[in-house]
């Protein structure tokens, strides 16, 4: 086991524990804006679908029920503008983090192969490369990378942690470049339905991919849009030539979404009302926190989408974390997401209305 664990970086969130204790000591309690975990109820129609499928004694299938595949194909066409999507173009996964961490291994990558991801990024992209013993590197513009040996290119729009959105013409340019060099693109689009000052576009849109899914796969999650982080529900959509072998590997590995969760996902993808209601909650929280941070002397960059505000006081992120912890507010230090974030903090919108009001009052 040590041979595997030795490949991994130190788990970053452990470093935040002392600041969490400081924030928790506040007389009015902690306001935890660090981890972007949903706090609002799972919509009732989704809960009912889960309960109705509770009597599921048999093994579920890795590929999911036909009803689940219908729901996914219908959603990517309805919501993302994708065309001619069949069951061969989709694959359910057990939450998106599992996929990110194990994708390079499941693709057969190893020493000598290269994986690239944004300079400011979700740490699990690096973890996935490390687990496969592949090389990894970051980019500001992926088309400036040396394409030799580059086997997997991660895109992330809207970005975690910055909320930056890649415009359609930029996505189109990157897809064309990757195809020219035979580089596989996985586009992490888990925050796509949470655009505030921009309208995020998927790589599955025909304006981006020219009507072909060759060499591209999009990653989507129901954790944020439907408050289903506890269900572990996500899916892939894109190139069947990539998804077919992943399906076979995942069959051997038993990487299957539970049958009740599959039924819940069908209900979730078939309803837009709960998504709009949740967006309205986040809009109000975002507005309140953004105005309070600006008034407190912060500058906010990007943040046009996703569930975070990327904020700075032009000082070490750990100084900012300590300052806010003294106010009973816990945020994530920017260097969790790369050295380029060393002067920023990530402020999550995932707190109850009451806790957000508490944070706003303390910042004022």
BARO-642358 format. One record per atom (N, C-alpha, C): residue in one letter; x, y, z. Coordinates in pm, whole numbers, padded with zeros to 5 digits, always signed. Layout:
aXYZ
...
***
This chain:
x+00082-00121+00000
x+00000+00000+00000
x+00086+00126+00000
x+00199+00122+00069
x+00280+00242+00076
x+00328+00286-00061
x+00345+00189-00152
x+00390+00223-00287
x+00286+00310-00358
x+00158+00291-00324
x+00052+00373-00383
x+00039+00505-00309
x+00031+00499-00176
x+00011+00623-00100
x+00130+00718-00114
x+00249+00661-00138
x+00366+00747-00156
x+00357+00833-00281
x+00269+00794-00376
x+00253+00872-00499
x+00166+00996-00476
x+00094+00999-00364
x-00007+01102-00344
x+00048+01222-00268
x-00005+01341-00297
x+00034+01458-00220
x-00031+01454-00082
x+00012+01539+00007
x-00053+01551+00136
x-00197+01598+00116
x-00289+01536+00188
x-00430+01575+00172
x-00446+01719+00219
x-00479+01812+00130
x-00469+01954+00163
x-00562+01999+00274
x-00680+01942+00283
x-00779+01992+00378
x-00736+01973+00523
x-00641+01880+00548
x-00593+01861+00685
x-00526+01989+00737
x-00466+02066+00646
x-00395+02189+00686
x-00491+02297+00736
x-00618+02281+00706
x-00716+02382+00743
x-00773+02362+00884
x-00744+02247+00944
x-00805+02213+01073
x-00783+02318+01182
x-00661+02372+01202
x-00644+02472+01309
x-00732+02596+01288
x-00750+02636+01163
x-00832+02753+01134
x-00980+02721+01153
x-01016+02597+01128
x-01154+02555+01153
x-01186+02563+01302
x-01091+02524+01386
x-01112+02532+01531
x-01126+02678+01575
x-01045+02765+01518
x-01056+02907+01551
x-01194+02960+01513
x-01238+02929+01390
x-01368+02978+01344
x-01482+02921+01428
x-01468+02794+01467
x-01573+02729+01546
x-01586+02789+01686
x-01481+02857+01733
x-01484+02918+01866
x-01560+03050+01868
x-01602+03100+01755
x-01677+03226+01750
x-01805+03211+01833
x-01842+03313+01910
x-01962+03303+01996
x-02089+03264+01921
x-02100+03304+01795
x-02219+03272+01716
x-02197+03151+01625
x-02085+03080+01646
x-02059+02959+01569
x-01990+02986+01436
x-01945+02879+01375
x-01871+02887+01250
x-01964+02909+01131
x-01915+02984+01033
x-01977+02990+00900
x-01878+02923+00806
x-01911+02803+00765
x-01817+02724+00686
x-01842+02746+00537
x-01754+02824+00475
x-01763+02853+00331
x-01642+02793+00260
x-01589+02684+00315
x-01467+02625+00260
x-01497+02516+00157
x-01560+02409+00199
x-01592+02299+00107
x-01726+02329+00040
x-01733+02312-00089
x-01857+02342-00162
x-01956+02229-00156
x-02000+02194-00036
x-02095+02084-00023
x-02237+02138-00006
x-02333+02087-00081
x-02470+02139-00073
x-02528+02127+00067
x-02611+02224+00103
x-02675+02224+00236
x-02827+02227+00226
x-02880+02249+00107
x-03025+02257+00091
x-03086+02119+00070
x-03215+02103+00097
x-03277+01971+00089
x-03273+01912-00053
x-03266+01781-00059
x-03284+01711-00186
x-03430+01733-00229
x-03454+01778-00352
x-03591+01802-00397
x-03681+01680-00375
x-03805+01709-00339
x-03897+01602-00299
x-03919+01499-00410
x-03930+01544-00534
x-03958+01448-00641
x-03842+01349-00657
x-03719+01394-00626
x-03603+01305-00634
x-03604+01207-00518
x-03637+01255-00399
x-03647+01166-00284
x-03752+01059-00308
x-03866+01099-00364
x-03973+01002-00391
x-03929+00895-00490
x-03853+00937-00593
x-03804+00841-00691
x-03707+00742-00627
x-03622+00792-00539
x-03527+00706-00468
x-03602+00605-00381
x-03702+00653-00307
x-03778+00564-00218
x-03854+00459-00297
x-03913+00500-00409
x-03990+00407-00491
x-03903+00294-00545
x-03773+00321-00559
x-03681+00220-00613
x-03602+00149-00502
x-03643+00170-00377
x-03566+00117-00264
x-03563-00036-00261
x-03669-00098-00311
x-03672-00245-00313
x-03599-00292-00439
x-03466-00288-00434
x-03381-00324-00548
x-03279-00428-00505
x-03322-00553-00488
x-03232-00655-00433
x-03124-00704-00529
x-03144-00684-00658
x-03047-00734-00754
x-02937-00634-00783
x-02830-00683-00849
x-02721-00594-00885
x-02765-00497-00994
x-02728-00369-00982
x-02753-00275-01092
x-02649-00297-01202
x-02674-00242-01319
x-02577-00252-01426
x-02489-00127-01429
x-02366-00145-01473
x-02273-00033-01482
x-02321+00070-01584
x-02378+00022-01693
x-02423+00111-01799
x-02553+00181-01762
x-02620+00132-01657
x-02745+00193-01613
x-02865+00137-01686
x-02982+00166-01634
x-03106+00121-01697
x-03129+00196-01827
x-03207+00136-01918
x-03243+00212-02039
x-03308+00346-02006
x-03388+00350-01899
x-03452+00476-01860
x-03348+00581-01821
x-03243+00538-01752
x-03138+00631-01715
x-03064+00682-01838
x-03032+00592-01929
x-02962+00635-02050
x-03049+00728-02135
x-03180+00699-02138
x-03272+00790-02208
x-03271+00928-02144
x-03270+00930-02011
x-03271+01058-01940
x-03145+01139-01968
x-03031+01071-01970
x-02905+01141-01995
x-02899+01192-02138
x-02932+01106-02234
x-02926+01150-02374
x-03024+01264-02398
x-03141+01256-02339
x-03239+01363-02355
x-03191+01494-02294
x-03126+01485-02178
x-03081+01606-02110
x-02968+01674-02187
x-02871+01598-02237
x-02760+01663-02308
x-02806+01726-02438
x-02911+01673-02498
x-02965+01736-02618
x-03047+01860-02581
x-03133+01845-02480
x-03219+01955-02438
x-03140+02070-02375
x-03048+02036-02287
x-02980+02141-02208
x-02850+02190-02273
x-02776+02099-02337
x-02644+02136-02389
x-02645+02164-02539
x-02754+02131-02606
x-02761+02153-02749
x-02692+02045-02830
x-02656+01933-02766
x-02592+01823-02839
x-02692+01761-02937
x-02638+01698-03040
x-02724+01638-03143
x-02689+01492-03164
x-02792+01415-03201
x-02773+01275-03239
x-02700+01195-03132
x-02743+01212-03008
x-02681+01141-02896
x-02756+01010-02873
x-02684+00898-02873
x-02742+00766-02849
x-02692+00711-02716
x-02744+00593-02680
x-02697+00530-02556
x-02547+00503-02560
x-02491+00482-02676
x-02348+00456-02689
x-02264+00579-02653
x-02328+00695-02651
x-02257+00819-02622
x-02257+00855-02473
x-02316+00774-02386
x-02329+00812-02245
x-02286+00698-02154
x-02244+00736-02032
x-02200+00637-01933
x-02219+00695-01793
x-02302+00633-01709
x-02315+00678-01571
x-02186+00649-01493
x-02156+00736-01396
x-02039+00714-01311
x-02077+00739-01166
x-01992+00694-01075
x-02023+00697-00932
x-01971+00829-00873
x-02031+00940-00915
x-01980+01070-00875
x-01861+01108-00962
x-01840+01236-00983
x-01735+01278-01076
x-01595+01267-01018
x-01579+01277-00886
x-01444+01270-00829
x-01382+01134-00852
x-01461+01030-00838
x-01411+00894-00866
x-01357+00885-01008
x-01429+00941-01102
x-01387+00936-01241
x-01257+01012-01262
x-01249+01133-01206
x-01129+01215-01223
x-01007+01144-01166
x-01022+01083-01049
x-00908+01019-00983
x-00860+00895-01056
x-00950+00821-01118
x-00911+00692-01176
x-00908+00690-01329
x-00946+00801-01392
x-00950+00801-01539
x-00815+00769-01603
x-00704+00835-01566
x-00577+00801-01632
x-00543+00652-01621
x-00570+00593-01506
x-00545+00450-01489
x-00635+00368-01581
x-00763+00404-01588
x-00857+00329-01671
x-00829+00349-01820
x-00764+00459-01855
x-00724+00482-01995
x-00594+00408-02029
x-00533+00348-01928
x-00408+00275-01952
x-00285+00363-01958
x-00296+00485-01904
x-00181+00574-01906
x-00081+00533-01798
x+00045+00572-01817
x+00148+00536-01722
x+00274+00618-01745
x+00387+00570-01696
x+00513+00645-01711
x+00539+00681-01857
x+00577+00806-01879
x+00603+00854-02015
x+00485+00922-02079
x+00363+00893-02029
x+00243+00962-02078
x+00223+01090-01999
x+00164+01190-02065
x+00145+01320-01999
x-00003+01354-01987
x-00037+01412-01873
x-00171+01461-01845
x-00159+01610-01815
x-00246+01691-01873
x-00241+01836-01850
x-00375+01886-01799
x-00368+01988-01714
x-00489+02047-01656
x-00460+02194-01626
x-00563+02276-01600
x-00541+02419-01581
x-00447+02451-01464
x-00379+02565-01474
x-00282+02605-01370
x-00351+02620-01235
x-00472+02672-01234
x-00553+02674-01113
x-00662+02570-01131
x-00660+02466-01047
x-00748+02353-01076
x-00778+02270-00952
x-00885+02196-00963
x-00925+02092-00870
x-00807+01997-00848
x-00765+01971-00725
x-00643+01892-00701
x-00650+01748-00752
x-00769+01696-00773
x-00781+01554-00809
x-00732+01525-00951
x-00722+01627-01037
x-00661+01603-01169
x-00517+01554-01151
x-00444+01619-01063
x-00306+01576-01035
x-00304+01440-00969
x-00394+01416-00876
x-00401+01287-00806
x-00420+01174-00907
x-00509+01193-01004
x-00533+01090-01104
x-00409+01055-01183
x-00332+01157-01221
x-00208+01132-01294
x-00108+01059-01205
x-00099+01101-01079
x-00005+01037-00986
x-00040+00890-00965
x-00167+00860-00950
x-00208+00720-00929
x-00168+00632-01046
x-00173+00689-01167
x-00135+00614-01287
x+00015+00618-01313
x+00089+00694-01231
x+00232+00715-01250
x+00263+00784-01382
x+00167+00861-01428
x+00188+00941-01549
x+00248+01076-01511
x+00306+01144-01608
x+00356+01279-01586
x+00239+01377-01593
x+00253+01490-01525
x+00144+01588-01525
x+00202+01729-01531
x+00124+01819-01590
x+00167+01957-01603
x+00045+02048-01612
x+00066+02175-01585
x-00043+02272-01588
x-00027+02366-01706
x-00134+02438-01736
x-00130+02531-01850
x-00217+02653-01822
x-00186+02760-01893
x-00275+02876-01903
x-00354+02866-02034
x-00285+02828-02140
x-00347+02803-02270
x-00298+02666-02317
x-00385+02568-02325
x-00338+02433-02358
x-00272+02422-02494
x-00306+02512-02588
x-00249+02501-02722
x-00102+02540-02727
x-00047+02591-02615
x+00096+02620-02609
x+00176+02501-02558
x+00107+02394-02518
x+00176+02275-02467
x+00243+02199-02581
x+00349+02126-02548
x+00410+02034-02643
x+00317+01914-02657
x+00263+01890-02776
x+00165+01781-02791
x+00228+01641-02784
x+00359+01630-02795
x+00425+01500-02794
x+00404+01431-02660
x+00343+01315-02664
x+00322+01237-02542
x+00207+01285-02456
x+00138+01392-02497
x+00024+01442-02421
x-00098+01357-02456
x-00142+01275-02362
x-00248+01178-02389
x-00385+01222-02338
x-00386+01305-02233
x-00513+01346-02173
x-00508+01494-02139
x-00603+01569-02192
x-00613+01713-02166
x-00743+01740-02092
x-00731+01786-01968
x-00847+01825-01890
x-00883+01971-01916
x-01009+01995-01950
x-01064+02130-01950
x-01158+02140-01831
x-01178+02261-01781
x-01270+02282-01669
x-01335+02418-01683
x-01457+02415-01735
x-01532+02539-01755
x-01680+02512-01727
x-01738+02583-01630
x-01681+02682-01539
x-01577+02621-01447
x-01479+02704-01411
x-01365+02657-01336
x-01395+02643-01187
x-01341+02538-01130
x-01323+02528-00986
x-01172+02538-00964
x-01122+02647-00902
x-01189+02734-00806
x-01233+02871-00854
x-01194+02914-00974
x-01205+03057-01007
x-01341+03099-01062
x-01421+03005-01110
x-01547+03042-01173
x-01531+03096-01314
x-01411+03088-01370
x-01387+03137-01506
x-01458+03048-01608
x-01512+03111-01711
x-01583+03040-01817
x-01507+03056-01948
x-01482+02945-02017
x-01417+02951-02148
x-01522+02986-02254
x-01501+03093-02331
x-01597+03129-02436
x-01603+03022-02544
x-01712+03025-02619
x-01734+02924-02723
x-01620+02920-02825
x-01573+03037-02869
x-01468+03038-02971
x-01337+02982-02916
x-01313+03003-02785
x-01193+02947-02723
x-01202+02795-02715
x-01318+02743-02676
x-01338+02597-02672
x-01321+02538-02812
x-01376+02605-02911
x-01367+02556-03049
x-01221+02547-03094
x-01144+02649-03061
x-01002+02651-03098
x-00924+02538-03028
x-00953+02515-02902
x-00883+02412-02826
x-00919+02273-02878
x-01046+02251-02906
x-01089+02120-02959
x-01021+02092-03092
x-01016+02193-03179
x-00951+02174-03310
x-00803+02141-03294
x-00736+02211-03203
x-00593+02186-03179
x-00570+02045-03125
x-00652+02004-03029
x-00636+01870-02971
x-00658+01761-03075
x-00757+01779-03158
x-00784+01679-03262
x-00668+01673-03363
x-00614+01788-03395
x-00502+01792-03489
x-00385+01708-03439
x-00369+01702-03306
x-00255+01632-03247
x-00294+01498-03182
x-00419+01455-03202
x-00461+01326-03149
x-00465+01320-02997
x-00502+01431-02932
x-00506+01440-02786
x-00651+01427-02738
x-00673+01339-02643
x-00806+01317-02589
x-00843+01429-02491
x-00961+01488-02510
x-01011+01593-02421
x-01119+01536-02330
x-01104+01558-02200
x-01212+01539-02104
x-01245+01677-02049
x-01369+01719-02065
x-01411+01852-02023
x-01499+01841-01899
x-01447+01889-01787
x-01520+01887-01660
x-01616+02005-01660
x-01746+01974-01674
x-01849+02077-01687
x-01950+02072-01573
x-01904+02028-01457
x-01996+02001-01346
x-02069+02125-01295
x-02017+02245-01326
x-02082+02368-01280
x-02152+02441-01394
x-02175+02373-01504
x-02225+02440-01625
x-02361+02507-01603
x-02445+02453-01517
x-02578+02512-01497
x-02577+02627-01397
x-02457+02666-01353
x-02447+02772-01254
x-02368+02890-01310
x-02414+02941-01422
x-02354+03060-01481
x-02429+03183-01432
x-02355+03285-01387
x-02416+03408-01335
x-02396+03525-01430
x-02272+03550-01466
x-02241+03662-01555
x-02191+03612-01690
x-02207+03484-01715
x-02168+03424-01843
x-02258+03303-01866
x-02271+03263-01989
x-02352+03146-02024
x-02258+03035-02071
x-02221+02944-01982
x-02123+02840-02017
x-02173+02751-02132
x-02079+02710-02215
x-02108+02624-02330
x-02033+02493-02315
x-02097+02384-02356
x-02036+02252-02346
x-01955+02219-02471
x-01854+02134-02455
x-01781+02085-02571
x-01869+01996-02658
x-01985+01956-02605
x-02077+01873-02683
x-02161+01955-02780
x-02155+02086-02769
x-02233+02172-02859
x-02173+02165-03000
x-02258+02153-03102
x-02205+02140-03239
x-02125+02260-03286
x-02152+02378-03232
x-02071+02495-03269
x-01927+02480-03223
x-01906+02398-03120
x-01772+02376-03066
x-01704+02258-03134
x-01779+02149-03153
x-01717+02025-03202
x-01745+01995-03349
x-01815+02087-03417
x-01842+02066-03558
x-01936+01951-03588
x-02013+01907-03488
x-02106+01797-03508
x-02047+01660-03488
x-01922+01652-03442
x-01855+01524-03419
x-01810+01516-03274
x-01825+01398-03213
x-01779+01376-03076
x-01643+01308-03070
x-01576+01297-03181
x-01446+01230-03185
x-01347+01298-03090
x-01293+01220-02999
x-01187+01270-02913
x-01230+01361-02801
x-01360+01370-02774
x-01406+01457-02665
x-01509+01386-02577
x-01498+01408-02448
x-01593+01356-02351
x-01621+01466-02249
x-01748+01486-02217
x-01788+01583-02115
x-01823+01509-01986
x-01788+01571-01874
x-01818+01516-01741
x-01923+01604-01676
x-02033+01542-01630
x-02140+01618-01565
x-02179+01551-01434
x-02224+01634-01341
x-02258+01587-01207
x-02392+01645-01164
x-02463+01569-01078
x-02588+01620-01022
x-02569+01670-00879
x-02445+01670-00831
x-02419+01709-00692
x-02462+01851-00664
x-02428+01945-00752
x-02454+02085-00727
x-02590+02129-00780
x-02626+02092-00902
x-02752+02137-00962
x-02873+02084-00888
x-02862+01961-00831
x-02978+01897-00769
x-02956+01861-00622
x-02848+01910-00562
x-02815+01880-00422
x-02799+01730-00397
x-02734+01661-00490
x-02721+01516-00480
x-02579+01471-00452
x-02500+01554-00384
x-02363+01512-00353
x-02362+01383-00273
x-02459+01365-00185
x-02465+01243-00105
x-02509+01120-00182
x-02561+01137-00302
x-02608+01024-00383
x-02497+00966-00470
x-02391+01044-00496
x-02284+01006-00588
x-02340+00975-00726
x-02383+01079-00792
x-02451+01064-00921
x-02390+01158-01024
x-02335+01101-01131
x-02274+01179-01238
x-02275+01095-01364
x-02228+01154-01474
x-02225+01079-01599
x-02127+01141-01697
x-02089+01061-01795
x-02006+01105-01907
x-02089+01106-02033
x-02052+01194-02127
x-02117+01196-02258
x-02014+01237-02361
x-02012+01165-02472
x-01916+01199-02576
x-01880+01082-02664
x-01753+01070-02698
x-01702+00977-02798
x-01728+00831-02757
x-01809+00757-02834
x-01834+00616-02802
x-01707+00531-02805
x-01610+00569-02886
x-01486+00492-02894
x-01406+00502-02765
x-01430+00605-02687
x-01366+00620-02556
x-01452+00555-02448
x-01582+00575-02456
x-01671+00527-02350
x-01687+00375-02351
x-01683+00311-02469
x-01702+00166-02475
x-01597+00090-02394
x-01467+00117-02412
x-01370+00047-02329
x-01378+00085-02182
x-01414+00210-02152
x-01431+00249-02012
x-01545+00168-01950
x-01651+00146-02025
x-01762+00066-01976
x-01716-00075-01942
x-01636-00136-02030
x-01588-00273-02005
x-01500-00278-01881
x-01411-00181-01867
x-01322-00176-01750
x-01403-00160-01623
x-01502-00074-01627
x-01583-00046-01509
x-01674-00164-01475
x-01711-00242-01574
x-01784-00366-01546
x-01697-00461-01464
x-01574-00477-01506
x-01482-00565-01433
x-01457-00514-01292
x-01455-00382-01277
x-01427-00323-01147
x-01549-00305-01059
x-01667-00338-01110
x-01788-00323-01031
x-01821-00179-00997
x-01787-00086-01086
x-01808+00056-01058
x-01947+00097-01107
x-02047+00061-01026
x-02186+00079-01066
x-02259+00173-00971
x-02345+00256-01028
x-02431+00342-00949
x-02547+00260-00895
x-02582+00279-00769
x-02689+00198-00709
x-02820+00216-00785
x-02903+00113-00783
x-03030+00118-00856
x-03121+00231-00807
x-03136+00252-00676
x-03219+00365-00633
x-03163+00500-00680
x-03031+00515-00681
x-02971+00639-00729
x-02999+00658-00877
x-02991+00551-00954
x-03022+00561-01097
x-03164+00614-01117
x-03258+00563-01040
x-03397+00609-01051
x-03408+00756-01011
x-03332+00795-00910
x-03335+00934-00866
x-03280+01027-00974
x-03177+00983-01044
x-03117+01065-01150
x-03217+01085-01265
x-03292+00980-01297
x-03394+00993-01401
x-03491+01105-01365
x-03535+01106-01239
x-03628+01211-01195
x-03562+01348-01198
x-03436+01356-01155
x-03366+01483-01148
x-03346+01545-01285
x-03304+01462-01382
x-03276+01514-01516
x-03404+01549-01591
x-03516+01496-01545
x-03643+01523-01612
x-03716+01646-01560
x-03655+01716-01465
x-03723+01830-01404
x-03630+01951-01402
x-03677+02062-01456
x-03598+02185-01457
x-03637+02280-01343
x-03755+02260-01285
x-03806+02354-01185
x-03717+02361-01062
x-03676+02243-01012
x-03594+02244-00890
x-03457+02307-00915
x-03407+02295-01038
x-03278+02355-01072
x-03289+02508-01068
x-03396+02561-01122
x-03417+02705-01120
x-03435+02756-00978
x-03507+02681-00897
x-03527+02722-00757
x-03394+02725-00682
x-03309+02626-00708
x-03179+02624-00642
x-03090+02737-00692
x-03096+02766-00821
x-03020+02878-00876
x-03059+03008-00806
x-03187+03027-00780
x-03233+03149-00715
x-03177+03160-00573
x-03168+03047-00503
x-03108+03048-00369
x-02961+03092-00378
x-02889+03032-00471
x-02747+03064-00483
x-02726+03207-00532
x-02814+03254-00618
x-02802+03392-00666
x-02809+03491-00549
x-02905+03470-00460
x-02921+03560-00345
x-02800+03552-00253
x-02750+03432-00228
x-02633+03416-00141
x-02509+03478-00205
x-02495+03458-00335
x-02379+03513-00405
x-02379+03665-00399
x-02493+03725-00424
x-02503+03871-00421
x-02466+03925-00284
x-02520+03863-00180
x-02494+03910-00043
x-02347+03896-00006
x-02288+03781-00034
x-02148+03758+00002
x-02055+03845-00081
x-02085+03860-00209
x-02000+03939-00296
x-01995+04084-00249
x-02111+04141-00221
x-02115+04280-00176
x-02043+04297-00043
x-02059+04200+00048
x-01994+04208+00178
x-01842+04198+00166
x-01795+04109+00081
x-01650+04093+00063
x-01589+04219+00001
x-01656+04274-00099
x-01605+04396-00163
x-01599+04511-00061
x-01702+04522+00019
x-01704+04629+00119
x-01598+04609+00226
x-01556+04485+00245
x-01455+04452+00346
x-01313+04470+00293
x-01301+04507+00166
x-01169+04533+00109
x-01115+04424+00019
x-01199+04330-00018
x-01156+04224-00109
x-01172+04268-00254
x-01096+04206-00340
x-01115+04214-00484
x-01157+04076-00532
x-01254+04070-00622
x-01302+03941-00672
x-01269+03931-00820
x-01204+03822-00858
x-01169+03800-00998
x-01249+03683-01054
x-01274+03689-01183
x-01354+03586-01252
x-01485+03566-01178
x-01514+03447-01133
x-01634+03419-01052
x-01763+03444-01129
x-01756+03441-01263
x-01877+03464-01342
x-01969+03342-01344
x-01922+03230-01288
x-02004+03109-01280
x-01953+03024-01163
x-02015+02911-01141
x-01982+02813-01037
x-02036+02854-00902
x-01996+02785-00798
x-02048+02806-00663
x-01947+02874-00572
x-01856+02953-00630
x-01750+03013-00550
x-01724+03156-00592
x-01669+03233-00497
x-01613+03364-00525
x-01462+03353-00505
x-01387+03396-00606
x-01240+03389-00603
x-01191+03526-00561
x-01150+03537-00433
x-01132+03668-00371
x-00990+03686-00317
x-00945+03810-00313
x-00810+03838-00265
x-00805+03972-00192
x-00713+03980-00095
x-00676+04107-00032
x-00531+04139-00064
x-00478+04072-00168
x-00339+04092-00212
x-00240+04062-00100
x-00262+03950-00035
x-00174+03902+00070
x-00170+03750+00062
x-00087+03686+00142
x-00085+03540+00147
x-00224+03486+00177
x-00262+03382+00104
x-00395+03325+00126
x-00412+03278+00270
x-00304+03234+00332
x-00315+03186+00470
x-00336+03301+00568
x-00284+03419+00537
x-00314+03536+00619
x-00463+03570+00608
x-00515+03559+00488
x-00659+03586+00469
x-00743+03482+00541
x-00703+03355+00529
x-00775+03248+00599
x-00778+03275+00749
x-00664+03314+00805
x-00656+03343+00948
x-00743+03462+00986
x-00740+03567+00903
x-00820+03686+00930
x-00969+03651+00935
x-01015+03574+00836
x-01157+03538+00832
x-01192+03439+00942
x-01099+03349+00977
x-01126+03254+01086
x-01149+03328+01217
x-01078+03439+01238
x-01099+03520+01358
x-01240+03578+01362
x-01302+03593+01244
x-01440+03638+01236
x-01539+03523+01239
x-01487+03400+01253
x-01573+03283+01255
x-01612+03233+01118
x-01538+03277+01015
x-01568+03237+00877
x-01454+03152+00823
x-01485+03034+00773
x-01383+02945+00719
x-01393+02942+00567
x-01279+02967+00501
x-01272+02962+00354
x-01156+02873+00313
x-01148+02843+00185
x-01041+02757+00134
x-00926+02843+00083
x-00801+02813+00124
x-00685+02887+00073
x-00663+02857-00075
x-00629+02960-00150
x-00614+02944-00294
x-00503+02851-00336
x-00399+02834-00252
x-00289+02748-00294
x-00325+02600-00290
x-00443+02565-00240
x-00493+02427-00254
x-00508+02392-00402
x-00524+02494-00485
x-00557+02473-00627
x-00440+02507-00719
x-00323+02528-00660
x-00204+02558-00738
x-00134+02681-00685
x-00005+02691-00714
x+00075+02803-00665
x+00021+02938-00711
x-00043+02940-00826
x-00097+03066-00878
x-00209+03122-00792
x-00260+03041-00698
x-00367+03088-00611
x-00319+03131-00474
x-00188+03153-00459
x-00132+03177-00326
x-00181+03306-00261
x-00235+03400-00337
x-00285+03524-00280
x-00438+03534-00282
x-00504+03422-00307
x-00650+03421-00317
x-00711+03322-00217
x-00839+03341-00191
x-00917+03240-00119
x-01041+03208-00201
x-01090+03086-00183
x-01214+03044-00249
x-01325+03046-00146
x-01428+03124-00174
x-01541+03141-00082
x-01663+03071-00142
x-01709+02966-00077
x-01821+02888-00130
x-01954+02954-00098
x-02051+02935-00186
x-02186+02986-00166
x-02274+02885-00094
x-02215+02772-00058
x-02292+02660-00003
x-02302+02669+00148
x-02381+02764+00195
x-02418+02773+00336
x-02565+02815+00340
x-02629+02786+00449
x-02771+02823+00460
x-02786+02974+00456
x-02908+03018+00430
x-02935+03162+00427
x-02899+03226+00561
x-02928+03156+00670
x-02898+03210+00803
x-02749+03226+00824
x-02670+03126+00781
x-02525+03134+00798
x-02464+03240+00706
x-02520+03255+00585
x-02471+03360+00495
x-02498+03497+00556
x-02615+03516+00615
x-02644+03644+00682
x-02545+03669+00795
x-02511+03562+00868
x-02413+03577+00976
x-02278+03622+00922
x-02235+03562+00811
x-02108+03602+00750
x-02110+03746+00705
x-02220+03787+00642
x-02233+03924+00595
x-02225+04021+00711
x-02293+03989+00820
x-02290+04077+00938
x-02149+04088+00995
x-02076+03980+00998
x-01940+03983+01055
x-01845+04060+00964
x-01863+04050+00834
x-01778+04122+00741
x-01804+04272+00744
x-01925+04309+00787
x-01959+04452+00791
x-01917+04517+00923
***
